[in-house]
Structure formats: structure tokens, C-alpha cells
Amino acid sequence: MQVVWAAAMAGVAAADSFCTPNATHVEVVMSPTHSECRPIGEVFWTADGEEAFVDKWDLVRLSGVPLEISEEAAVCSDLTSSTKRRGTDNAWVFTSGVRVLSMQGGFGLLESSQVRTVNAVNIMMKNMLDLLLGGIAYFFVGYYLAYGEGGNSFMGSLSAPFSDPTFFIFQWSFAATAATIDSGALAERVDLITYIALSTVTTGLVYPIVAHWVWASDGWLYQEGYIDLAGSTVVHTVGGASALMATLCVGPRICRYPNYKGFQHWFFRKLFLESHHEKYYRGLFSEIEVEIAEVNIGSRNPSQCLFGTFLLWVGWYSFNCGSTLAVSGTSADAVGGVAVTTTLSASFAGFVGCIYDAIVHYRKAGYAVLKADTMCNTVLAGLVGITAGCSSVTYFGAVMIGIGSSLTYLLARFFERQFQIDDVIGAFPVHGSAGIAGTLLLGFFATDRPFGGIPCGVAVPKHLGWFYGGDGTLLLIQLKGVVAIFTWTATLTMVVMHVMNWIRPIRACRSAELIGLDMVEHAFFDPDDLKTNARLAEMDELEVEFAHRAPDFYANNDIIEDTVPRRRIKRVSSILFGVNTSHGGGGDHCDFSVPKPGVGGSPSRECRGGADITPALSTVLEENALKEAAAAMPPPPPVGVVRTRTMPTVMRTSTLG
């Protein structure tokens, strides 16, 4: 390995000398006529392809400036450019990004396991839309806001040229992960167009700005020494904070909280867009709703939940280990160490969740029970918590972060239920609160180079944790970053929700929520399912009855008009789907003109701007009516058996004398 000496040591006066040696940087001669200001301990490659580093001991003797960092500390090079990565490292970054993309499947399985089967397709569609729309938004805007050269400490330059496609793929996978966290929290009742807008803004604006603050060399949090290697806050707290704000705006699912109490103060009702009365969310109010609704709240498929968690755990190794951006040379030890800390944190976090479930159920029923959703979510909380400091803590520190993240999840989940926040999969407790906990715990457990060597792409902390010789400076920096990131994300999420609510209702209409979004927004249902078609045929009756009860379910007592809403707004969805959409003042308006069996005509739909349920529903209903009639007829007699018919005896009273 070649040692690059400082300018004065080499006895060469560089023509473009501009660097004053200090505690962290020194002037390094790259050629007889060129020198650069390099951080002490940096690892890089020379023009001839040889690996080199700045020897800190000679620099201390040369400059005369005492180092304020520990003997083992070092600052690694910025490997966000492919020109500074070798072929092996480029392949490592690319394959890690692809494996992180595959985690979308795990998220989809986990989220769909917690919702009714009539909303499973809707959940998977949203995960696909996160990738589809995220790829477009991040390519044209997001990547430049995050890493565009020539920017400032707040954001990158939009006019910078596109470079390093390998790193783009890796970062796109992170952006899509931050966006998909919303889908689980808002499941079963959010309007599809509203979700599309929120996902696009998260991928193209919210996440890239935060990534620039933390990971770009000119970002203000990066310069202060903020630690978040793989995104506990950059990815997961961004997604968790967005999910929390959006959930407060959309409100809980119908029947989730039978004794639901809404916001009592007018300011919070306006802030969180609550237009419905409390009775709207509490339950079903008619026999028609009871017949068509499936309101089973809770985990529907625990085995699917477990399998989704397994896929996420495996993918998390690419999430954390891939963030080293290198696997060659001295980085090999760092990659292995990151994998071990990730494993320990997840394992101990899940173990705490199992103990909690066993104790709680033993006290209630006298025997221990292990619930799949609690174990899965605590494992994920441990993975989220260690993501920030997986390269900056010892194995003991990883254990403590896993335990702390698990306890934080359990506490946040408890408060969500106490305040009646319907976060379907626990997105904020898992991603938001656990991400914050793991980031703040670095203020206590961060150390310098816990795995030895100089891990390329991994910045060793400028400040140490409180338990490893630090003075609390790192804890204050971490706290400042968490507050800034949460505030930025929450503010932009609220802006998106308010704008979308002005354009169109952000919540799916009542009948669509009860019957399931798969049919209403994706035209997915079994044409041979008689029960499904019976529900569709009764939806017009449901809407008529609900319209007459509107004063009981809206805080402002606006009555929904049957055909002509009080206010009409031409929406983008009218152009996309070719349907007429309308928004009644303060309430839902869904007009399902669905013909009855045996009646001609085609159905039309006015509900949140979605597409027609099916273009040939009337024909399907007619066919099913015939099937019902055939099923009601008695079966034919067996061969060789003569059917006898018993005529009823008619009793008549004669009026003749």
C-alpha cells in the first residue's frame, strides 16, 4: 500500500497549494504541480490505480497541530462517485441496490397480511406504484436534489450532470423504501390518487433533501458529524413521520374503534382535516352495510406476515452492508462487522417482543402466548434501530440498541392505541420511533472503528458516544438532526394532504371502504362469486340510505345531494379514467348506478375519481341471476326412479246453503 506524504515532507512546493494543515485536513501532493486538501486518514486510489492513504502520524509531526481525535480514528473517502470505486465495489453497490429493491415484495406481503382480503390487491398495487413513480421522480428530480454537484448545504444542484448510474440504482431503492412505508399505515381507506401524490413527493422531494443533509459531503448535518450510515432517520424516520401525519389526516378505519373520540378542538379538526362526525368511524349503521361489509380488524394471515418479515430481514443485510459502498481491501472487515451488529440487534429486539407477549398473556389468561405480529414488528424495529450505527458500535452496543428499539416500539404502539390512531401495520412505531431511538442511542454507544481497519465509504465518528469517552456533543448533534428531519417530513406531508384534500377527498367513500378497494379501484373481483355481485348490486341502496343519514355523520351537518353535489371540481382523475367525479361539501359522494339482475344498461361510477368497477357488470349480474335460479330448483331424480308429485290439499269453505 502506497503512503502519500504531505507537501512539506516531500519537499515539493505545489503550484496550486491552497490547504492549511489542521486537526482534520492536510495538504497532499498528488503531482509535482498539483496538491489537494485531503482529510486525515483518507483512503483513495491514485491515478495509477494503487490504493493510498494519508499517514496521520507524519502529518501530526509535520503540521505541529495536535489531533483532537483518538489514536485509531480516521476519515474515509467519499465513495459516492464511481470514479473512486473499483470494479468489485461497483458490483457490490449495484447488487446491494437490487436486493434492497426486492424488499418491496417483503413489505407487500407483510402489509397485505394485516388487511382484509378485499384490500390485498390494493396494497400490492401501491408497492408497485412506489417503484414505478419513484423511478421517474427520483431520476428527474430527486437524485439531483440529493447528490447534484454545485449545490449548497441544504440541497444539491438540479443543473448538475447525471453521473454514476450504479449509485443512482442504489439510492433509488432507498427512496422507494421510504415511500412505501405510508401504504401500510393508510391501508384500506386512503384514496388512491392521494397516495400516488404523497408517494411521488416523498420520493422526489422529501427523501432527497434529507439524504443531502446527511450523506452529501456538503450537507449541513454531514459537516456537523451526524451519524446515520444506512438510513434509520434518512429512510425510516422519514417514512414513519409521513405515515403518522397522513394517518391523522385520513382517520381510522370504520369499526376500528367502536368508542372513537375525534379531535375536540376546532384547530386540530381543521389541521388534520377531520370533517366526519365521530359516529362515522364507530361502526355500521344499517342492515345493508352489515350485509355487504367485511370489517374483521386484525391480522388475517400470520404465516404471510412471518414470510414477509423473513424476506425483509434477509434484504436488510444489503441495506446495511451495502451502505459501506465498498467490499474490497480493508472494507471486508467492516462489511462482516456490520452484518453481525445487524443480526444481534434484530435478534435481541425480537426476543424482547416474545418475552413481552408471553408475560402479558400469562397475566391475562394464565398461559403464555407468542403473537406473530408482535414478534415480526419487534424484529423489524431492531433492524431499523441498528441501521444508523451498524458500523459505529460494538457488538454490545448493537445488543443495547436492539433492546432499546424494541421497547420504544412497544411503547409507541401502546400510545397509538391509547390515542386511537389507526396505524394498520404500526408503521410509525416500527420505522419512526425505532429509527429515532436507534439514532439517539448512538450518542451513548458510538465508537471509532469497532471492527478494525479503515472501512472505505464508512465515516468514523468525529465525536464519540458518551459511554466511550465522548462529552455529549454527539448526542446533541443526533438530537438536532432527528428534530430537523421529523419537522421537515411532517410539514411537507401536511402540505400534500391539505392540497389533495382541496382538490379531492383524501379518504375513500364509505361504501368503497366497506366493500373493499380491490373492486372499487382496481376492478378486481370474481365474476362467479354470487356474494360479491350481490354486494355490488346493493351499493346504490347503501348510498341512498347513507345520504339521508349524512347529518348524523358529518361535523358540519352538510347533507349529501343524491345527484348534484354542492361543489364540483374537475380533477386529473377525470382525464385519466374518463369518469365524472364530484365532491360534496364536507362529505363523501359515491353514486353507484348499478343495474339490478335482469335489467339492461351499463354501470356508471362516481366515487373518488376511480375507474368503472367493470364494463360488463350488468351482463355478469344477469348470468348470476340465472345461476341462482338454477341452484334454487330441486335436483333431478336418479336414473330409473320415477318422481311423484304430491298435490297440496286445498281446503275450501262453501258458501252455498
PyMOL commands that set and color helices and strands:
alter all, ss='L'
color gray80, all
select helices_A, chain A and resi 7-10+56-63+82-84+87-112+117-147+165-185+192-215+220-224+232-250+266-271+278-282+287-292+302-324+331-365+372-386+395-418+427-445+466-468+473-503+510-515+517-522+530-548+550-552+572-577+617-632
alter helices_A, ss='H'
color red, helices_A
select strands_A, chain A and resi 2-4+25-31+34-39+43-45+51-54+591-593+604-606
alter strands_A, ss='S'
color yellow, strands_A
deselect
rebuild
show_as cartoon
